[in-house]
């Protein structure tokens, strides 16, 4: 029936069919024909004829991937729910289009005005009457019309399903004061209006939206509520008494929007609730009202796509921030859609905008003149770009700057001074860091930070241990930086920030930064963006000793995550500017630079850099620095195959470090690194018993100081020994433990070892295709980091390749190996886990 009348069946969801027609008369003809066929079909008896509801509506629709993007589909779905089996209903707009164009014997019967679920305004509904079709039906299943001043929002609510469910459940359970809190631009007002529309049928005396944004005087809250409800002040009694009397027997919901400037009026709201047992209030505010019985619902930004890799296009399109951007951009540019060409740009835009709905709305409006890639390029300065909201929006919602300034203006002068200084931190900060940059004054840092969290200018995040951490959304931070410049405080604040991180470096650089313990490495990971900013500041000011020290602080992170190029850029710049300096910071930087060069496979440069560090360490006769430089020299000698030299260098290093281990705990992981080198040299010479003793010694040293990188690396080394001696289950267990630890701590440089090892385990256990993919994944992972395969992994890799060549043949091996190089990190880890689990579970 659909096809015969020029329609297209474009979607089937469960038992619901959706079709599109070029004309309204064709749609009605198809509905009539379909109902007649359903009625004349010889159905089994019972159950008899299948009663099918049908509904028609008209609106603009954009074709997309075999589907249609059309807001009218929401109204159509609500109308369908209101109808009955075998009934055809349609909206007033369809009735107007078919006037005078209906076939003989077909007419439209008006069913009156009905309020449909989730729709703010009533709909005039009509029923199709035609020969051969049932004529009489019960009343439509619509909802009673309750008084309200809610209007229909111009945009869909996307990505807030969980919040809607939670708020509806709270109201249903009897909560009478709910407060939606969050920073400007998170969509609190839009969500509150959605909730109001959802619960209209629960409040027979109405749902009313009370706009408090224009107010600055808390005394005007009660008069504004009264005006909205049509309650007039009486000469004989206070307005509050009149209003409370009016509300006393009312079952009503008040949406009090933008309460943050008027918190002094919160007790008045509590008093209203106390006088009316059926009154409920949903407030939106940057901070909570602190009234008895209040339930606060913090509204976070929309979920974002992952930064490291994108999911398939159909999955990416469902990520709330991306879905909102695409929906809004489509409204501006009807032919806009998410494609493989613009997916990266759209995802990055959403991340740059912190998932803030208002920021996304303002950015999406620019798609009409700027494609996503060009829009992204201009987002380096967010606030100037994010302007131009709809003229019907309040002023504070037309630009992100106005939305943030709305909160900033609520702060005292002392709070504003602290807030703008905290904007100097990127990626978050601790209370200690906040104290380091805070202005002089009587304001408690803890109280100030608490106020900013309360006003949604800061978010509290998990910290290291019990230490809390706080972060500004980037759009908020950009506003704070502008205010910092305007106040003339930027240079002083940057200097204070830099000095704080120099002091942090003194506390955290204990021993080799590469072998930093788990707690310190976690702390460095959290502060890496701040340390980068401090590096830039000191470099611009020519404070090279500070650059050397901060470079060393970050080196453990550079080694772990394969950020070798970044490390080389910073360390070698500082070294070039400090050629005549002899200091511990320069010696460490030389060793770090040599280690980075070694990880990049540049062994000549590594040898030269570490040799210079070794010479300077001998010159100042610092036993720890000398032992560290000797150990790194041995690591380079290992790669060159100079195994006897490795033994000599590590012996001298341990002679220096062994005397310090009792009084200087940072010597312990360096001793462990030397044992790693000795064990690898033994592996290469097939001295596996000796290698196992040395590798276990390395594990013990690293475990003693909780060195995440060292322990993960040493476990992979011991796994290589177990594999080479034929203990496949032990090898699988150790490789998997190493992989888990490395993945949990983002120590990407160790992952290729486990991929190679579990590739060898897979082929040994009869899984050659999986083994070939994991081998390719190992090579792809190492290549993406710009590093060679570790020396101790070469015998394992060679044995795996020999076995795979025999099992698959050279051509098939090459194809599957190449496919493995294209695996994402998560996919490769999943395959590795399956291999390890299968082997470890085998008796």
Secondary structure, DSSP 8 states (H G I E B T S, - for coil): -TGGGT-EEEEEETTEEEEE-SSHHHHHHHHHHHHHHHHHS---TTT-S----EEE-----EEETTEEE-THHHHHHHHHHHS-TT-EEEEHHHHHHTTT---TTEEEEEEEEEB-TT-SS-EEEEEEEETTS---------B----B-----SS---S-HHHHHHHHHHHHTT--EEEEE--TTS-HHHHHHHHHHHTGGG-TT-EEEEE-TT---TTHHHHHHHHHHT----TTS-HHHHHHHHHTT--EEEEEE--GGGGGGHHHHHHHHHH-TTEEEEEEESS----TTEEEEE--------SS----HHHHTTSHHHHHHHHHHHHHSTT----TTTHHHHHHHHHHTTT-HHHHHHHHGGGGTS-HHHHHHGGGSHHHHS----TTS-GGGTSHHHHHHHHHTTS-HHHHHHHHHHTT-SS-EEHHHHHHH--SSS--HHHHHHHHHHTTSSEEE--STT--EEE--HHHHHHHHHHHHHTT-HHHHHHHHHHHHHHHHHHH--S-GGG-BHHHHHHHHHHHHHHHHHHHHHHHTT-HHHHHHHHHHHHHHHHHHT-HHHHHHHHHHHHHTTTT--SHHHHHHHHHHHHHHHHTT-HHHHHHHHHHHHHHHHHHT-HHHHHHHHHHHHHHHHHTT-HHHHHHHHHHHHHHHHTTTTT-THHHHHHHHHHHHHHHHHHHTT-HHHHHHHHHHHHHHHHHTTBHHHHHHHHHHHHHHHHHTT-HHHHHHHHHHHHHHHHHTT-GGGHHHHHHHHHHHHHHTT-HHHHHHHHHHHHHHHHHHT----GGGHHHHHHHHHHHHHHH-HHHHHHHHHHHHT--HHHHHHHHHHHHHHHHT--
